Amino acid sequence: MCMQEVSNPFQALNNIFLKPNGVFNALAKTNNWSWLPFLLVTGLSFVSVYVYFNFIDFDWYVELMVAETMADVSPAEQNAYRNAMSQTAAMIGGGVMAFLAPIIVNAIFAVYLNAMTKRDESNTQGFTDWYGFIWWTQMPAILNALIALVIILMSSNHEILPTVLGPLSLAYLFSVDMGSTWFGFLSSVRLDIIWSTYLMTVGISCWTSFDTKKSLAIAIAPMIIIYGLWAVFTLF
């Protein structure tokens, strides 16, 4: 049972991290609270990327990208890449992608949750309900963005690797080289995503009659499939 009382969205923002049950219980009976996590998650994602590209030595960044991702192409192609890159385009383009990516990914997750919870005959939540729900489960992502901003703004060195944008990722925590075949995979494995999966498990169990094990299975299945396939492709 989800018994803790949450009376307003700002209290929900505070409770979602360590006392999520009451938040999901309140969300099941209220509307329009999900704008707050939406604005926080997308806004901070945009700001962290924008600040990064505004802060770094961009000429150094371009040469880093050439060295790490274009070592096997011709000098002419490398020069074409250098000429095409601009700091303004990177700030705006990177920020927009950081803003749009969670909107799209969360919509896909909402479709998935809406389909999986149809098995519960007592469940009355529809796609839009689950879409709002997902934003609350993504709240740990703001910690990732805030930590990134702190690291960037406190740095005296303007040659900062882009891994700083994922300070809770295994790639950052273990200083994985960008040239490693496992770099992309380990960059995507983040502690905040594990936390979000826990929140999703709690939320599903609050919104449905499913027990904790079934709720966990629904929450974790996409991660197992995505990371499992990614690991296989990386290995072979």
PyMOL commands that set and color helices and strands:
alter all, ss='L'
color gray80, all
select helices_A, chain A and resi 9-15+20-27+35-55+58-69+75-84+87-119+127-137+140-154+162-165+170-173+183-188+191-207+212-235
alter helices_A, ss='H'
color red, helices_A
deselect
rebuild
show_as cartoon
